[in-house]
């Protein structure tokens, strides 16, 4: 098995599992990088005799779609997000012979905007490993690395800190001083890296200097996300990161660039499932509501927080198992391979 990407912190982990990695400049749509990616991928597929290709991003799907038209390899894509739709971007979007959508609303989006046949789509989930993501994970090394207090009230936020993802991180920093006044012994941990990291880091440092203490800690990009998911009193974020924190039995505020669900409980389950916990189509987050919900959640009794956390983990185990995700992908692989076998 091979994984092609522009590289990153997970390459070592992949190699440790015996999965080969190759660096391909698939991180942007510059013509030079796409042409180079096309050449590298073509040579890899030919040299290694790749029997099935699975793409996960818009750029990689475009490049591999061009190759597939000539090389005719079995080809699957996954739709993780709803991309902006314009005539030009439609031309740059290729969907495979089979497509895996991570929620029902993305399936609808594919059918409506790209005329992908319904029979070519399987809806799956972001499968979560509930052994890896658990409240029982040892995170003492993280406390030491970032000089965090063992007995503090910790708010953890995890996301890529790109301009398209970092709205709530910025809002969290904006209300940090107010939260510090209302909540005793508070620490805020923001996990992730991206094109907005420097901007967010600067603002966090300004607040820390003003207060004369380290209220906000930024970690940058990490691969030990399960430790950060386990160490907070509450979690803020969306999508996979939110589900991972829920698996670790953390009371969770679902909030991101596409919308705001708020404090997750049984009444929010349907809206969470419908948008794959990304809040698509909902009202955007604002600092007033975010601050109110944080204070409300942080002030709940230990018994109430434990009950919320237990429900969150049950939700992940019931609806977002890694086994379901794996089985759905295998089902699509077999379907596409069968098409080629018959051909």
PARO-826993 format. One record per residue: residue in one letter; x, y, z of N, C-alpha, C, CB in turn. Coordinates in steps of 0.02 Angstrom, whole numbers, padded with zeros to 5 digits, always signed. Glycine has a CB too. Example, Ala and Ser with C-alpha at 12.3 -4.5 7.8 and 13.67 -1.06 7.14 Angstrom:
2
A+00660-00284+00390+00615-00225+00390+00660-00165+00390+00565-00224+00452/S+00642-00112+00354+00684-00053+00357+00645+00002+00394+00704-00030+00286/
***
This chain:
343
X+00042-00060+00000+00000+00000+00000+00044+00062+00000-00047+00000+00061/X+00021+00113-00038+00057+00177-00042+00010+00234-00023+00086+00187-00113/X+00038+00285+00011+00002+00347+00023+00042+00404-00008-00009+00359+00100/X+00009+00440-00053+00041+00497-00086+00013+00562-00056+00029+00496-00163/X+00058+00606-00035+00037+00670-00006+00095+00719-00009+00012+00661+00068/X+00083+00780+00013+00137+00828+00016+00180+00820+00079+00109+00899+00014/X+00169+00765+00114+00208+00752+00174+00174+00779+00236+00277+00780+00168/X+00202+00764+00293+00173+00789+00356+00192+00745+00414+00098+00794+00350/X+00164+00761+00472+00183+00728+00534+00161+00655+00538+00154+00766+00592/X+00113+00635+00496+00088+00566+00500+00129+00517+00458+00016+00564+00479/X+00177+00542+00418+00215+00497+00376+00253+00443+00416+00264+00536+00334/X+00283+00463+00472+00320+00415+00513+00273+00361+00539+00355+00450+00571/X+00213+00381+00559+00165+00332+00586+00144+00284+00531+00103+00369+00615/X+00133+00309+00471+00115+00265+00414+00170+00215+00400+00100+00307+00352/X+00232+00240+00398+00290+00196+00384+00296+00142+00437+00355+00237+00379/X+00282+00161+00500+00287+00113+00555+00237+00055+00546+00274+00147+00622/X+00181+00068+00512+00131+00016+00498+00145-00021+00433+00061+00047+00496/X+00203-00006+00402+00221-00041+00340+00189-00011+00278+00202-00112+00346/X+00163+00050+00284+00133+00083+00226+00184+00131+00196+00068+00122+00247/X+00197+00123+00132+00246+00164+00097+00217+00234+00085+00268+00131+00030/X+00260+00284+00088+00238+00352+00074+00281+00383+00019+00242+00396+00138/X+00250+00427-00019+00285+00463-00071+00262+00536-00069+00273+00431-00142/X+00310+00582-00076+00293+00653-00074+00274+00676-00143+00352+00694-00047/X+00214+00705-00147+00186+00731-00210+00157+00800-00195+00132+00682-00240/X+00173+00851-00235+00149+00920-00220+00075+00930-00235+00190+00970-00259/X+00033+00897-00196-00040+00899-00206-00074+00951-00162-00070+00831-00194/X-00034+00996-00132-00060+01042-00082-00089+01106-00111-00006+01059-00034/X-00080+01118-00175-00112+01177-00206-00123+01163-00281-00068+01241-00196/X-00159+01209-00314-00177+01198-00384-00133+01237-00433-00249+01217-00395/X-00071+01252-00413-00024+01282-00460-00010+01233-00517+00043+01303-00424/X-00010+01257-00578-00003+01214-00636+00061+01172-00633-00003+01256-00701/X+00116+01204-00613+00180+01168-00609+00176+01109-00561+00236+01216-00586/X+00144+01120-00503+00138+01066-00454+00091+01011-00478+00113+01093-00387/X+00037+01030-00512-00009+00978-00536+00023+00936-00591-00073+01011-00562/X+00062+00967-00634+00097+00929-00687+00149+00882-00656+00131+00978-00737/X+00185+00908-00605+00235+00866-00571+00201+00808-00535+00276+00908-00521/X+00144+00822-00503+00106+00770-00468+00082+00717-00517+00046+00800-00431/X+00058+00739-00574+00034+00692-00625+00089+00644-00647+00006+00730-00685/X+00149+00671-00657+00206+00631-00679+00226+00580-00625+00266+00676-00696/X+00231+00604-00562+00251+00559-00507+00200+00504-00497+00259+00599-00442/X+00136+00522-00498+00084+00472-00486+00079+00421-00543+00017+00506-00477/X+00088+00445-00604+00086+00399-00662+00142+00347-00656+00093+00438-00728/X+00202+00371-00639+00259+00326-00633+00249+00277-00575+00324+00366-00623/X+00222+00301-00519+00210+00259-00461+00160+00203-00477+00185+00300-00402/X+00105+00222-00509+00053+00173-00526+00080+00120-00573-00008+00208-00557/X+00120+00141-00622+00148+00094-00670+00201+00049-00637+00179+00131-00729/X+00247+00080-00601+00304+00043-00572+00282-00007-00519+00354+00092-00542/X+00235+00014-00476+00214-00029-00420+00154-00073-00436+00198+00014-00361/X+00127-00065-00497+00069-00105-00515+00009-00093-00471+00087-00179-00514/X-00005-00030-00456-00060-00012-00412-00126-00038-00441-00062+00064-00400/X-00164-00074-00401-00225-00107-00426-00288-00067-00414-00232-00175-00395/X-00285-00019-00368-00343+00024-00355-00317+00089-00324-00394-00012-00307/X-00347+00144-00346-00326+00210-00322-00385+00243-00286-00302+00255-00381/X-00371+00272-00228-00423+00306-00188-00398+00377-00173-00438+00267-00121/X-00436+00426-00195-00418+00496-00186-00463+00530-00134-00421+00534-00253/X-00433+00577-00096-00470+00609-00041-00474+00685-00046-00438+00591+00024/X-00444+00716-00095-00446+00789-00100-00465+00811-00171-00378+00819-00080/X-00487+00873-00176-00508+00899-00241-00451+00899-00292-00537+00969-00233/X-00392+00921-00270-00335+00926-00316-00311+00857-00337-00277+00965-00284/X-00304+00812-00288-00282+00744-00306-00333+00709-00351-00269+00703-00243/X-00397+00722-00339-00449+00690-00380-00447+00717-00451-00518+00703-00350/X-00432+00780-00459-00427+00809-00526-00369+00777-00564-00417+00885-00522/X-00310+00774-00532-00250+00747-00564-00260+00673-00580-00188+00757-00519/X-00284+00635-00531-00293+00563-00541-00350+00548-00590-00307+00529-00474/X-00400+00593-00592-00453+00584-00641-00427+00589-00712-00508+00637-00631/X-00380+00635-00724-00349+00640-00790-00310+00577-00807-00302+00702-00793/X-00273+00552-00758-00234+00490-00770-00279+00430-00781-00187+00477-00710/X-00334+00427-00743-00378+00369-00749-00410+00363-00818-00433+00373-00696/X-00423+00419-00849-00453+00418-00916-00408+00382-00966-00468+00489-00940/X-00343+00386-00956-00295+00354-01001-00273+00286-00976-00235+00399-01012/X-00262+00281-00910-00233+00219-00882-00286+00168-00862-00190+00236-00822/X-00348+00191-00852-00405+00146-00840-00399+00105-00776-00414+00100-00898/X-00366+00131-00725-00362+00094-00662-00427+00102-00623-00301+00119-00619/X-00445+00054-00580-00503+00061-00536-00494+00122-00490-00514-00004-00493/X-00546+00164-00486-00537+00229-00456-00595+00248-00410-00528+00282-00511/X-00578+00263-00347-00627+00282-00296-00608+00351-00268-00632+00229-00239/X-00657+00392-00255-00645+00456-00222-00687+00460-00158-00660+00515-00270/X-00664+00501-00112-00704+00516-00052-00720+00591-00051-00667+00495+00013/X-00782+00608-00038-00803+00678-00030-00810+00692+00044-00871+00692-00068/X-00762+00731+00071-00761+00747+00142-00796+00813+00156-00690+00749+00168/X-00806+00854+00104-00827+00923+00114-00869+00945+00055-00766+00969+00125/X-00904+01001+00063-00939+01031+00006-00896+01088-00021-01010+01057+00027/X-00869+01078-00081-00826+01129-00111-00868+01185-00141-00781+01097-00164/X-00835+01242-00150-00865+01297-00187-00877+01274-00258-00820+01360-00184/X-00935+01292-00286-00953+01269-00354-00955+01329-00401-01022+01233-00354/X-00911+01328-00451-00912+01376-00506-00900+01337-00570-00858+01433-00497/X-00917+01364-00629-00904+01328-00691-00831+01305-00698-00922+01371-00751/X-00783+01349-00679-00712+01330-00685-00694+01275-00635-00668+01391-00673/X-00717+01282-00573-00701+01231-00523-00735+01165-00538-00721+01256-00454/X-00792+01167-00570-00824+01105-00591-00780+01067-00640-00893+01119-00623/X-00747+01104-00685-00702+01073-00733-00642+01041-00698-00678+01124-00784/X-00624+01068-00640-00566+01043-00603-00585+00989-00552-00531+01100-00568/X-00647+00965-00555-00669+00916-00506-00686+00851-00541-00731+00942-00467/X-00651+00798-00522-00664+00731-00548-00687+00686-00492-00602+00702-00584/X-00741+00650-00502-00763+00601-00454-00750+00532-00483-00838+00609-00437/X-00736+00484-00440-00716+00418-00463-00773+00377-00491-00684+00381-00407/X-00756+00315-00508-00807+00268-00531-00853+00250-00472-00774+00204-00560/X-00828+00260-00412-00868+00255-00352-00846+00310-00305-00860+00185-00318/X-00895+00339-00269-00879+00393-00223-00907+00378-00154-00907+00460-00249/X-00865+00389-00104-00884+00381-00034-00898+00450-00006-00829+00343+00008/X-00959+00462+00017-00977+00526+00048-00982+00517+00123-01044+00553+00019/X-00957+00566+00161-00955+00557+00234-01019+00580+00269-00896+00594+00263/X-01069+00601+00231-01134+00618+00261-01187+00622+00206-01130+00685+00301/X-01250+00619+00227-01305+00621+00179-01309+00688+00142-01371+00608+00215/X-01293+00743+00176-01297+00808+00142-01243+00815+00088-01290+00865+00193/X-01186+00782+00098-01134+00782+00046-01156+00739-00014-01066+00757+00074/X-01190+00684+00000-01218+00643-00054-01266+00685-00097-01254+00581-00026/X-01310+00721-00063-01358+00765-00099-01321+00817-00140-01406+00799-00049/X-01269+00846-00111-01227+00896-00145-01196+00868-00208-01173+00922-00097/X-01170+00806-00205-01139+00774-00263-01189+00762-00319-01107+00707-00242/X-01248+00739-00300-01300+00726-00350-01324+00791-00382-01359+00687-00318/X-01336+00841-00341-01364+00905-00365-01314+00945-00407-01386+00947-00306/X-01252+00950-00384-01204+00994-00416-01160+00961-00469-01160+01025-00365/X-01148+00895-00462-01103+00861-00508-01136+00804-00546-01043+00835-00471/X-01201+00795-00534-01239+00742-00568-01208+00673-00559-01244+00758-00642/X-01177+00662-00501-01150+00596-00487-01208+00547-00477-01103+00597-00423/X-01210+00492-00513-01266+00444-00506-01271+00419-00434-01258+00385-00554/X-01331+00416-00408-01342+00395-00339-01314+00326-00326-01416+00396-00322/X-01318+00281-00376-01293+00213-00368-01217+00211-00361-01315+00171-00427/X-01184+00265-00380-01110+00267-00375-01086+00295-00309-01082+00310-00432/X-01132+00308-00262-01114+00340-00199-01131+00294-00140-01149+00408-00191/X-01084+00287-00094-01097+00255-00030-01087+00308+00024-01049+00194-00019/X-01135+00312+00071-01127+00358+00127-01097+00321+00185-01196+00390+00147/X-01042+00349+00211-01008+00318+00268-01003+00368+00325-00938+00292+00247/X-00957+00358+00370-00947+00402+00428-00872+00415+00436-00977+00372+00493/X-00855+00465+00476-00787+00472+00499-00777+00423+00556-00771+00547+00522/X-00749+00366+00541-00742+00314+00592-00691+00332+00645-00723+00248+00559/X-00709+00322+00708-00667+00341+00764-00644+00278+00802-00703+00389+00812/X-00579+00273+00815-00551+00218+00854-00562+00234+00928-00475+00208+00837/X-00610+00202+00958-00628+00218+01027-00581+00187+01079-00699+00195+01042/X-00534+00147+01056-00480+00125+01100-00426+00179+01104-00450+00058+01076/X-00411+00207+01046-00360+00260+01044-00386+00324+01076-00339+00274+00971/X-00450+00339+01065-00480+00400+01093-00523+00381+01152-00522+00439+01039/X-00495+00393+01211-00527+00371+01274-00506+00419+01329-00506+00298+01291/X-00547+00425+01380-00531+00469+01436-00473+00441+01477-00592+00478+01481/X-00455+00378+01466-00403+00346+01506-00333+00354+01477-00418+00273+01513/X-00325+00392+01424-00260+00403+01394-00214+00442+01442-00267+00440+01326/X-00152+00421+01446-00103+00456+01488-00076+00517+01450-00044+00407+01508/X-00086+00577+01478-00064+00638+01444-00017+00680+01487-00125+00680+01425/X+00015+00648+01536+00059+00684+01581+00117+00718+01544+00087+00637+01634/X+00141+00686+01490+00196+00716+01452+00175+00781+01419+00222+00667+01400/X+00111+00786+01401+00085+00847+01370+00083+00903+01421+00015+00836+01340/X+00061+00888+01482+00060+00938+01535+00130+00966+01547+00032+00907+01600/X+00178+00921+01546+00247+00942+01558+00275+00982+01499+00292+00880+01570/X+00261+00959+01438+00288+00992+01379+00265+01064+01373+00269+00954+01316/X+00201+01076+01390+00173+01144+01381+00163+01180+01448+00107+01139+01343/X+00193+01154+01501+00190+01185+01567+00118+01199+01588+00231+01250+01568/X+00076+01149+01579+00006+01155+01598-00004+01130+01670-00040+01116+01549/X-00049+01160+01705-00063+01140+01775-00107+01078+01775-00096+01198+01815/X-00092+01033+01820-00130+00971+01824-00202+00983+01847-00096+00921+01870/X-00212+01033+01891-00277+01043+01922-00317+01100+01891-00268+01056+01995/X-00296+01126+01833-00331+01182+01802-00394+01160+01767-00285+01219+01753/X-00438+01208+01753-00497+01196+01711-00475+01210+01638-00559+01243+01732/X-00472+01157+01598-00444+01163+01531-00498+01161+01478-00393+01108+01519/X-00494+01210+01433-00535+01210+01371-00488+01190+01315-00568+01281+01357/X-00506+01139+01278-00464+01116+01222-00501+01128+01156-00446+01040+01229/X-00466+01158+01110-00492+01169+01042-00442+01137+00993-00501+01247+01026/X-00467+01097+00947-00424+01063+00898-00452+01074+00828-00418+00987+00914/X-00410+01099+00783-00429+01109+00713-00368+01130+00673-00486+01162+00707/X-00371+01121+00609-00322+01154+00566-00332+01229+00572-00328+01130+00491/X-00278+01265+00581-00283+01337+00589-00271+01373+00523-00232+01362+00641/X-00311+01353+00473-00312+01387+00408-00367+01439+00409-00323+01336+00350/X-00364+01487+00364-00414+01540+00362-00484+01512+00352-00398+01590+00306/X-00490+01455+00319-00555+01425+00306-00580+01382+00364-00553+01384+00244/X-00539+01376+00418-00557+01332+00473-00551+01365+00542-00513+01271+00471/X-00520+01423+00546-00498+01449+00611-00542+01502+00643-00430+01476+00603/X-00603+01511+00618-00647+01563+00644-00657+01556+00719-00714+01561+00608/X-00673+01497+00742-00688+01487+00813-00626+01494+00857-00721+01419+00824/X-00568+01475+00831-00506+01485+00868-00495+01560+00881-00445+01455+00830/X-00508+01600+00830-00501+01673+00837-00553+01700+00886-00509+01707+00768/X-00614+01674+00883-00666+01697+00929-00649+01677+01001-00734+01669+00909/X-00621+01618+01009-00602+01595+01075-00549+01640+01107-00576+01522+01071/X-00502+01662+01066-00451+01708+01091-00482+01776+01107-00394+01716+01040/X-00530+01796+01066-00563+01861+01076-00599+01864+01143-00612+01874+01019/X-00627+01808+01165-00665+01807+01228-00624+01780+01287-00728+01766+01220/X-00560+01765+01275-00518+01733+01326-00515+01773+01390-00448+01722+01299/X-00506+01838+01385-00502+01880+01446-00566+01877+01486-00485+01953+01428/X-00623+01881+01452-00688+01876+01487-00695+01808+01522-00746+01887+01438/X-00675+01756+01487-00679+01689+01516-00635+01683+01578-00660+01635+01464/X-00576+01714+01575-00530+01712+01631-00559+01746+01693-00464+01745+01612/X-00600+01797+01682-00631+01832+01738-00688+01791+01769-00658+01900+01715/X-00721+01751+01726-00780+01714+01749-00765+01643+01773-00830+01711+01693/X-00708+01616+01753-00692+01547+01769-00625+01543+01805-00690+01504+01705/X-00624+01512+01863-00563+01507+01903-00514+01458+01873-00580+01487+01975/X-00450+01473+01881-00396+01426+01865-00403+01399+01794-00395+01368+01915/X-00413+01444+01746-00427+01425+01677-00364+01419+01635-00475+01475+01645/X-00362+01370+01590-00311+01365+01537-00346+01347+01472-00256+01312+01556/X-00324+01379+01418-00352+01366+01351-00297+01337+01307-00382+01431+01319/X-00310+01279+01278-00260+01246+01236-00287+01242+01165-00242+01174+01262/X-00251+01272+01118-00270+01272+01047-00221+01230+01008-00273+01345+01019/X-00247+01177+00978-00205+01127+00945-00215+01130+00869-00220+01056+00971/X-00160+01135+00832-00164+01135+00759-00116+01184+00728-00235+01151+00737/X-00103+01174+00664-00060+01220+00626-00095+01239+00562+00009+01189+00612/X-00070+01290+00529-00100+01312+00466-00081+01383+00449-00176+01306+00469/X-00112+01410+00396-00091+01475+00371-00111+01533+00417-00119+01487+00303/X-00154+01520+00466-00174+01571+00515-00138+01563+00582-00249+01570+00526/X-00092+01515+00586-00060+01501+00650-00023+01561+00677-00013+01442+00643/X+00017+01594+00636+00058+01650+00660+00013+01707+00686+00103+01676+00603/X-00041+01722+00650-00087+01774+00670-00118+01758+00738-00141+01785+00617/X-00142+01696+00745-00174+01674+00807-00124+01673+00864-00206+01605+00797/X-00064+01650+00850-00012+01647+00901+00006+01716+00927+00051+01613+00872/X+00010+01764+00882+00026+01833+00901-00027+01861+00949+00032+01877+00839/X-00091+01850+00931-00145+01875+00973-00146+01841+01041-00213+01865+00938/X-00131+01775+01042-00129+01738+01105-00073+01764+01149-00120+01663+01092/X-00015+01777+01119+00042+01803+01156+00027+01872+01186+00104+01806+01111/X-00008+01912+01149-00026+01979+01173-00070+01975+01235-00063+02019+01118/X-00118+01928+01234-00163+01919+01292-00124+01892+01352-00221+01872+01274/X-00081+01843+01339-00040+01814+01393+00004+01867+01426+00003+01757+01366/X+00034+01910+01384+00078+01963+01411+00037+02013+01450+00115+01998+01353/X-00022+02030+01425-00065+02078+01459-00086+02053+01528-00127+02093+01417/X-00102+01988+01532-00125+01959+01595-00067+01939+01641-00168+01899+01581/X-00007+01936+01613+00050+01916+01653+00052+01843+01670+00053+01956+01715/X+00019+01802+01629+00019+01729+01641+00003+01694+01574-00033+01710+01696/X+00014+01630+01573+00001+01591+01512-00070+01563+01515+00053+01533+01505/X-00117+01604+01492-00187+01583+01489-00198+01538+01429-00233+01644+01486/X-00167+01556+01371-00178+01520+01308-00114+01486+01286-00204+01568+01253/X-00118+01421+01272-00060+01384+01246-00076+01360+01175-00043+01324+01292/X-00031+01374+01128-00038+01348+01060+00014+01294+01050-00030+01406+01008/X-00006+01239+01019+00039+01181+01013+00068+01173+00943+00002+01119+01031/X+00037+01204+00892+00056+01188+00823+00027+01121+00803+00132+01188+00816/X+00047+01097+00745+00022+01033+00719+00048+00975+00762+00043+01023+00645/X+00005+00927+00776+00022+00870+00818-00007+00806+00789-00003+00880+00891/X+00024+00749+00807-00006+00684+00788-00033+00648+00849+00047+00641+00752/X-00016+00671+00910-00041+00639+00971-00106+00672+00994+00012+00643+01027/X-00153+00678+00947-00216+00713+00960-00256+00680+01015-00258+00716+00896/X-00250+00614+01022-00289+00578+01073-00272+00603+01144-00276+00503+01068/X-00210+00624+01154-00190+00649+01220-00223+00717+01234-00114+00656+01225/X-00225+00759+01184-00257+00825+01193-00333+00817+01200-00241+00871+01134/X-00362+00770+01164-00434+00757+01170-00452+00736+01241-00456+00704+01120/X-00405+00702+01274-00420+00674+01340-00407+00723+01398-00379+00613+01350/X-00367+00775+01386-00344+00814+01444-00390+00872+01463-00276+00841+01430/X-00436+00891+01420-00478+00949+01434-00538+00933+01479-00502+00979+01370/X-00564+00985+01510-00628+00979+01546-00685+00980+01495-00637+01036+01598/X-00679+01026+01445-00726+01027+01390-00687+01035+01325-00779+01085+01398/X-00721+01021+01269-00691+01026+01203-00732+01071+01158-00683+00956+01170/X-00698+01107+01113-00732+01148+01063-00704+01130+00994-00724+01224+01077/X-00748+01119+00945-00725+01105+00877-00780+01072+00836-00664+01060+00879/X-00760+01045+00779-00808+01014+00733-00780+00949+00705-00827+01062+00676/X-00823+00914+00669-00806+00858+00626-00769+00803+00665-00763+00881+00569/X-00717+00774+00634-00681+00718+00664-00653+00737+00733-00625+00695+00618/X-00625+00797+00739-00596+00816+00804-00648+00815+00859-00564+00886+00799/X-00708+00839+00844-00762+00839+00893-00781+00767+00912-00823+00877+00867/X-00786+00724+00863-00804+00654+00876-00750+00619+00917-00815+00617+00811/X-00687+00636+00904-00632+00605+00943-00636+00628+01016-00564+00624+00912/X-00651+00692+01026-00658+00716+01095-00719+00684+01129-00664+00793+01096/X-00773+00676+01092-00832+00644+01119-00817+00571+01138-00890+00646+01068/X-00776+00537+01097-00756+00469+01114-00717+00467+01179-00714+00439+01057/X-00682+00522+01194-00645+00528+01256-00689+00554+01313-00585+00574+01248/X-00755+00553+01302-00805+00572+01352-00800+00645+01374-00799+00528+01413/X-00784+00689+01325-00780+00759+01341-00845+00796+01322-00720+00791+01305/X-00873+00834+01368-00928+00879+01350-00903+00925+01294-00953+00921+01412/X-00943+00932+01241-00918+00962+01180-00964+01017+01153-00909+00909+01127/X-00933+01072+01133-00969+01125+01097-00951+01118+01024-00950+01196+01125/X-01001+01105+00982-00990+01095+00910-00993+01163+00876-01042+01045+00879/X-00936+01187+00851-00933+01254+00821-00877+01256+00770-00923+01308+00875/X-00892+01286+00712-00841+01292+00660-00858+01345+00610-00832+01225+00624/X-00820+01348+00556-00829+01400+00506-00895+01398+00469-00773+01396+00456/X-00927+01338+00469-00989+01331+00430-01052+01339+00472-00990+01265+00396/X-01044+01341+00538-01104+01348+00579-01092+01330+00652-01158+01305+00552/X-01147+01332+00690-01142+01323+00763-01199+01278+00787-01144+01391+00799/X-01182+01221+00816-01231+01178+00848-01235+01194+00922-01213+01104+00837/X-01178+01209+00952-01176+01226+01023-01162+01166+01066-01241+01257+01044/X-01184+01169+01129-01172+01114+01177-01207+01052+01151-01196+01133+01249/X-01167+00999+01139-01197+00939+01110-01231+00897+01164-01144+00897+01076/X-01294+00878+01149-01331+00832+01190-01380+00794+01145-01368+00869+01249/X-01424+00757+01176-01470+00715+01137-01513+00755+01089-01515+00675+01184/X-01530+00816+01107-01572+00858+01065-01536+00883+01002-01597+00918+01104/X-01469+00879+01002-01429+00903+00945-01405+00845+00900-01369+00943+00970/X-01424+00785+00917-01398+00726+00881-01414+00729+00806-01425+00662+00910/X-01477+00743+00789-01497+00741+00719-01460+00793+00678-01571+00750+00713/X-01455+00854+00704-01420+00907+00667-01346+00890+00660-01429+00975+00701/X-01318+00857+00710-01248+00835+00706-01238+00783+00652-01225+00807+00773/X-01281+00733+00651-01275+00679+00601-01286+00706+00531-01325+00623+00616/X-01336+00749+00523-01353+00774+00456-01296+00813+00423-01415+00818+00460/X-01255+00847+00464-01200+00887+00436-01132+00856+00450-01203+00957+00463/X-01131+00793+00471-01068+00759+00488-01030+00799+00541-01025+00750+00426/X-01067+00828+00587-01040+00868+00642-00998+00927+00617-00997+00824+00687/X-01016+00953+00558-00982+01011+00530-01025+01074+00532-00960+00997+00458/X-01088+01067+00552-01135+01124+00562-01155+01157+00496-01104+01176+00607/X-01148+01123+00441-01165+01154+00376-01238+01176+00375-01152+01105+00319/X-01250+01238+00352-01317+01264+00345-01346+01295+00407-01361+01210+00322/X-01308+01292+00463-01333+01321+00525-01306+01392+00534-01312+01277+00585/X-01335+01427+00583-01313+01495+00597-01239+01495+00618-01356+01527+00653/X-01202+01545+00594-01131+01549+00609-01118+01564+00683-01098+01602+00564/X-01061+01541+00708-01045+01555+00779-01032+01630+00789-00985+01514+00801/X-01045+01653+00850-01027+01721+00869-00998+01719+00940-01088+01769+00865/X-00961+01771+00958-00925+01771+01022-00972+01770+01082-00881+01831+01026/X-01030+01804+01076-01076+01807+01133-01104+01738+01150-01133+01855+01117/X-01127+01702+01099-01156+01636+01110-01102+01586+01132-01190+01610+01047/X-01044+01591+01101-00989+01546+01120-00970+01556+01193-00928+01558+01074/X-00962+01618+01214-00944+01632+01284-00998+01607+01332-00933+01708+01294/X-01060+01619+01316-01115+01597+01359-01115+01521+01367-01183+01619+01330/X-01107+01485+01311-01109+01412+01314-01048+01384+01351-01112+01383+01244/X-00990+01414+01342-00930+01391+01378-00940+01398+01453-00868+01431+01355/X-00963+01457+01474-00972+01469+01546-01025+01421+01574-00993+01542+01558/X-01079+01412+01537-01132+01366+01560-01105+01296+01568-01191+01366+01511/X-01068+01272+01519-01043+01204+01521-00990+01195+01575-01014+01185+01453/X-00945+01243+01581-00891+01238+01631-00918+01241+01702-00840+01294+01620/X-00975+01272+01712-01003+01279+01779-01050+01222+01799-01040+01344+01784/X-01060+01174+01755-01103+01117+01772-01068+01074+01825-01119+01074+01710/X-01107+01037+01862-01079+00994+01914-01038+00937+01882-01135+00965+01958/X-00994+00908+01922-00953+00852+01897-00998+00794+01875-00904+00829+01952/X-01052+00784+01911-01098+00730+01894-01131+00743+01826-01152+00723+01949/X-01152+00805+01813-01183+00822+01749-01134+00815+01692-01210+00894+01751/X-01072+00837+01702-01021+00832+01649-01005+00759+01634-00957+00870+01670/X-01003+00718+01686-00990+00647+01676-01046+00615+01636-00983+00612+01744/X-01108+00634+01650-01165+00607+01614-01163+00628+01540-01231+00631+01646/X-01146+00691+01527-01141+00715+01458-01086+00678+01422-01126+00791+01457/X-01028+00670+01455-00972+00636+01424-00988+00563+01407-00912+00638+01469/X-01023+00529+01452-01042+00460+01440-01088+00455+01380-01076+00430+01502/X-01136+00500+01373-01181+00501+01315-01142+00513+01251-01236+00554+01324/X-01094+00559+01253-01054+00574+01194-01017+00513+01169-01005+00630+01209/X-00985+00476+01215-00949+00416+01194-00996+00363+01166-00908+00387+01253/X-01054+00355+01197-01104+00308+01172-01125+00326+01101-01165+00307+01218/X-01132+00391+01087-01151+00415+01020-01099+00395+00968-01160+00491+01021/X-01036+00405+00985-00982+00387+00939-00981+00311+00927-00914+00410+00966/X-00987+00273+00980-00986+00200+00973-01044+00174+00931-00987+00167+01041/X-01101+00206+00937-01161+00183+00902-01161+00204+00829-01223+00210+00936/X-01140+00266+00814-01148+00292+00746-01083+00302+00707-01184+00358+00750/X-01025+00302+00741-00964+00322+00707-00906+00274+00719-00943+00392+00729/X-00920+00210+00715-00868+00160+00726-00820+00157+00667-00899+00091+00739/X-00757+00143+00681-00707+00136+00628-00722+00074+00586-00636+00132+00658/X-00755+00024+00617-00773-00036+00579-00822-00020+00523-00804-00089+00626/X-00871+00023+00537-00919+00042+00484-00884+00077+00427-00975+00086+00513/X-00841+00124+00443-00804+00160+00391-00763+00113+00348-00759+00213+00422/X-00728+00067+00380-00687+00018+00344-00729-00026+00299-00647-00025+00393/X-00784-00052+00326-00827-00096+00287-00858-00060+00227-00883-00124+00331/X-00877+00003+00236-00906+00042+00181-00855+00053+00125-00932+00110+00206/X-00793+00068+00144-00741+00078+00094-00726+00013+00057-00676+00105+00126/X-00722-00042+00094-00710-00107+00063-00766-00125+00014-00703-00162+00116/X-00827-00109+00034-00886-00122-00008-00879-00085-00074-00951-00102+00028/X-00858-00021-00070-00849+00018-00132-00791-00008-00174-00839+00092-00115/X-00737-00028-00141-00680-00056-00178-00701-00118-00218-00622-00074-00129/X-00738-00162-00185-00760-00223-00218-00806-00208-00277-00795-00269-00168/X-00849-00158-00267-00895-00139-00320-00858-00113-00382-00944-00086-00295/X-00809-00070-00371-00771-00041-00427-00727-00094-00460-00728+00018-00404/X-00696-00137-00419-00655-00190-00447-00696-00239-00489-00618-00228-00392/X-00757-00251-00467-00802-00295-00505-00820-00266-00572-00866-00308-00465/X-00829-00199-00574-00843-00166-00638-00787-00178-00687-00853-00090-00627/X-00725-00172-00663-00666-00183-00707-00659-00255-00726-00602-00158-00673/X-00676-00300-00680-00671-00372-00694-00719-00391-00750-00686-00413-00631/X-00780-00363-00747-00829-00378-00800-00808-00347-00866-00899-00353-00779/X-00779-00287-00863-00757-00254-00924-00700-00292-00958-00734-00182-00909/
***
